[in-house]
């Protein structure tokens, strides 16, 4: 059921919720252990909805997102996107013998489309192949996290209850290392604000993605950071750089040809060039990690014939 309603103010939005509720059999209830409470999805996500409306996002679109049966609040997203896993990412397995063998096979099996993408964007086919391996093992590991849930949940990170929750988690994690604990606690509010703004940016991009994606956005699964498809693009990246690789006038990042072309376009648009500095800068834009950049370049060298 589609509600083609628009609201110009927060009060109009609240009225719209009441109006739309008349057509919905109840509301989704989401519980979170930190609050030891159960509240409606509208009430839980109210701070996010109000911010999105102020930024010009259609209130009916927001309402439909919040009340979709696939969308759930998960405090795990608030934790991992703000305070991380506590471990540095290890990319060594992304250029071992298995990675090289798998990537050479992918390169051989998809040589025509990879070469076409290289010719169009100037990004070597080996680099495109390596990005797709490091991201999803060429589509073998796509993630099972609902991306709308990721962004709605993470957008609540700057709320006091979740700052307290993450503070408690840090204290339990670093209880034997007071210096590390104080360092992370001092940065917690700033980090929470940063990730809230990041999630808001992605939620705004979702409105555009909703018009472009061949898959309903509330049915898209991906990583705990909300990246999806073979190329693991965020919604904002899809809107900016995803392209049609197979000529069917649809951009589907779960489609191999579209993913290949989109990676080529992404790197080309973000400064790929012939110098080492330009190569590293473009890949770093894809993932802000020098270890990630090293892994992609090393794998690409190992599969270059």
C-alpha positions in Angstrom: 0.0 0.0 0.0 1.4 3.4 -1.0 0.6 6.6 0.8 1.2 9.6 -1.5 1.1 12.1 1.4 3.4 15.0 2.0 3.8 17.1 5.2 5.4 20.5 5.6 6.0 20.4 9.4 6.7 18.1 12.3 3.1 18.5 13.5 1.8 17.6 10.1 4.0 14.5 10.1 2.6 13.5 13.5 -0.9 14.0 12.2 0.0 12.0 9.1 1.2 9.1 11.3 -2.2 9.0 13.0 -4.0 9.1 9.7 -1.8 6.4 8.2 -2.2 4.3 11.3 -5.8 3.9 10.6 -4.8 1.8 7.6 -2.2 -0.3 9.3 -3.0 -3.2 11.6 -1.0 -2.1 14.6 2.6 -0.9 14.6 5.8 -2.7 14.8 7.2 -2.9 18.4 10.9 -3.0 18.9 12.6 -3.7 22.2 16.1 -2.8 23.2 17.7 -4.2 26.3 19.5 -1.0 27.2 16.3 0.9 27.8 14.6 -2.2 29.3 11.4 -1.1 27.6 9.2 -1.6 24.6 8.1 1.3 22.4 6.6 1.8 19.0 8.8 2.1 16.0 7.4 5.7 15.4 8.4 6.7 18.9 11.8 5.0 18.8 12.8 6.6 15.5 11.1 9.9 16.1 14.4 11.8 16.5 15.6 10.5 13.2 12.3 11.2 11.4 12.3 14.8 12.6 15.8 15.4 11.4 15.1 13.8 8.0 11.9 15.9 7.5 13.9 19.1 8.3 16.4 18.0 5.6 13.5 17.8 3.1 12.9 14.0 3.0 9.3 13.1 2.3 7.5 12.1 5.5 5.4 9.4 3.8 8.7 7.8 2.6 10.1 7.9 6.2 6.9 6.5 7.6 6.9 3.6 5.2 10.5 2.8 6.0 10.0 2.8 9.7 6.9 0.6 9.5 8.2 -1.9 7.0 8.1 -5.5 8.3 11.8 -6.0 7.3 13.0 -3.0 9.3 14.1 -3.6 12.9 16.0 -1.6 15.5 19.2 -3.4 16.5 21.5 -1.9 19.1 24.3 -4.0 17.7 24.5 -1.6 14.7 24.8 1.3 17.2 27.6 -0.4 18.9 29.7 -1.7 16.0 29.3 1.4 13.9 30.4 3.7 16.7 32.9 1.8 18.8 33.9 -0.9 16.2 34.9 -4.4 16.9 37.9 -3.7 19.0 40.2 -5.4 16.5 42.2 -4.1 13.6 41.1 -5.5 10.3 43.3 -8.3 9.0 43.4 -8.4 5.2 46.2 -11.0 4.9 43.7 -13.7 3.8 42.7 -11.5 0.8 46.0 -12.2 -1.0 46.8 -15.7 0.0 47.1 -18.6 -2.5 43.3 -19.3 -2.4 42.5 -15.6 -3.0 44.9 -15.6 -6.0 43.5 -18.8 -7.5 39.9 -17.6 -7.1 40.7 -14.2 -8.6 42.5 -15.6 -11.5 39.5 -17.8 -12.3 37.1 -14.9 -12.0 39.4 -12.8 -14.3 39.5 -15.6 -16.9 35.8 -16.4 -16.8 34.8 -12.7 -17.1 37.6 -11.4 -19.2 35.4 -9.8 -21.9 33.3 -7.7 -19.5 36.4 -6.8 -17.3 38.4 -5.7 -20.4 35.5 -3.6 -21.6 35.3 -1.9 -18.2 39.1 -1.3 -18.2 38.9 0.2 -21.7 36.0 2.5 -20.6 37.3 3.7 -17.3 41.1 3.2 -17.4 41.1 1.0 -14.3 43.0 -2.3 -14.8 40.8 -5.4 -14.8 43.0 -6.9 -12.2 42.2 -4.1 -9.8 38.5 -4.4 -10.4 38.7 -8.1 -9.8 40.7 -7.6 -6.6 38.2 -5.1 -5.2 35.3 -7.5 -5.8 37.3 -10.3 -4.1 38.2 -8.3 -1.1 34.7 -6.9 -0.7 32.6 -10.0 -1.2 34.7 -12.9 -2.6 33.2 -12.0 -6.0 29.7 -12.2 -4.6 30.1 -15.2 -2.4 29.7 -13.2 0.9 27.1 -10.4 0.5 26.0 -9.9 4.1 22.7 -10.5 5.7 22.0 -7.2 7.5 19.0 -5.2 6.5 20.6 -1.9 5.3 17.6 0.3 6.3 17.8 -1.2 9.8 21.5 -0.4 9.9 21.1 3.3 9.0 18.0 3.9 11.1 19.6 2.3 14.1 22.9 4.0 13.7 21.2 7.4 13.3 20.2 7.1 16.9 23.8 6.9 18.1 23.9 10.5 19.4 20.9 9.9 21.7 22.0 9.9 25.4 20.7 6.4 26.1 22.9 5.0 23.3 25.9 7.0 24.3 25.5 5.6 27.8 25.2 2.1 26.3 28.4 2.4 24.3 30.1 4.0 27.3 29.2 0.9 29.4 30.4 -1.4 26.6 33.8 0.4 26.5 34.2 0.2 30.3 33.5 -3.5 30.2 35.9 -4.0 27.2 38.8 -2.0 28.7 38.3 -2.5 32.4 42.0 -3.6 32.8 43.4 -0.7 30.7 42.4 2.6 32.1 44.5 4.7 29.7 42.9 3.1 26.7 39.5 3.4 28.3 39.8 7.1 29.0 41.1 7.7 25.4 38.0 6.1 23.9 35.5 7.6 26.3 36.8 11.0 25.6 36.1 10.5 21.9 32.8 8.7 22.3 30.4 11.7 21.9 32.3 13.1 18.9 32.3 9.7 17.3 28.6 9.1 18.0 27.8 12.5 16.4 29.9 11.7 13.4 28.3 8.3 12.8 24.8 9.8 13.3 25.5 12.3 10.6 26.9 9.5 8.4 23.8 7.4 8.8 21.6 10.4 8.1 23.4 11.0 4.9 22.8 7.4 3.8 19.1 7.6 4.8 18.7 10.7 2.6 20.4 8.8 -0.2 18.0 6.0 0.3 15.1 8.2 -0.9 16.9 8.5 -4.3 17.9 4.8 -4.2 14.3 3.9 -3.7 13.5 5.4 -7.2 16.5 3.7 -8.9 16.9 0.3 -7.3 15.3 -2.8 -9.0 15.1 -4.3 -5.5 12.9 -2.7 -2.9 15.3 -1.0 -0.5 13.7 -2.5 2.6 14.6 -6.0 1.1 18.3 -5.2 0.5 20.7 -6.9 2.8 24.4 -6.1 3.2 27.2 -5.5 5.7 26.8 -4.2 9.2 28.0 -0.9 7.8 25.1 -0.9 5.3 27.1 -1.6 2.2 25.5 -3.9 -0.4 25.9 -5.8 -3.6 29.0 -7.4 -5.1 30.8 -4.1 -4.9 29.5 -3.2 -1.4 28.4 0.3 -2.2 26.7 2.5 0.3 23.5 4.1 -0.9 25.3 7.5 -1.4 27.9 5.7 -3.5 25.2 3.9 -5.6 23.5 7.2 -6.3 26.8 8.8 -7.3 28.7 6.1 -9.1 26.7 2.9 -9.8 26.2 2.3 -13.5 24.6 -0.1 -15.9 27.1 -2.6 -17.2 25.0 -5.0 -19.2 22.8 -2.5 -21.1 19.5 -3.5 -19.6 18.8 0.1 -18.3 18.8 -1.2 -14.8 21.6 -0.7 -12.2 21.7 -3.7 -10.0 24.9 -4.2 -7.9 24.0 -7.8 -7.3 24.5 -8.2 -11.0 28.1 -9.1 -12.0 28.3 -6.8 -15.0 26.8 -3.8 -13.2 29.1 -4.4 -10.3 32.2 -4.6 -12.5 31.4 -1.4 -14.4 30.4 0.4 -11.2 33.8 -0.4 -9.5 35.6 0.9 -12.6 33.5 4.1 -12.6 33.9 4.6 -8.9 37.7 4.4 -9.0 38.0 6.5 -12.2 35.7 9.2 -10.7 37.7 9.3 -7.6 41.1 10.0 -9.1 42.5 6.7 -10.4 45.7 7.4 -12.4 49.0 6.0 -13.5 51.0 7.1 -10.4 51.2 5.1 -7.2 49.8 8.1 -5.3 46.7 8.4 -7.5 46.1 4.6 -7.4 46.3 4.5 -3.6 44.1 7.6 -3.2 41.3 6.2 -5.4 41.3 2.9 -3.5 41.5 4.6 -0.1 38.4 6.6 -1.1 36.7 3.2 -1.5 37.8 2.1 2.0 39.6 4.4 4.4 42.2 1.9 5.4 45.8 1.7 4.3 45.7 -2.1 5.0 42.8 -2.4 2.6 44.6 -0.4 -0.1 47.7 -2.6 0.3 45.6 -5.8 0.1 43.9 -4.7 -3.1 47.1 -3.7 -4.8 49.0 -6.8 -3.7 46.3 -9.1 -4.9 46.0 -7.3 -8.2 49.8 -7.7 -8.7 49.6 -11.4 -8.0 46.9 -12.0 -10.6 48.5 -9.9 -13.3 49.9 -12.1 -16.0 
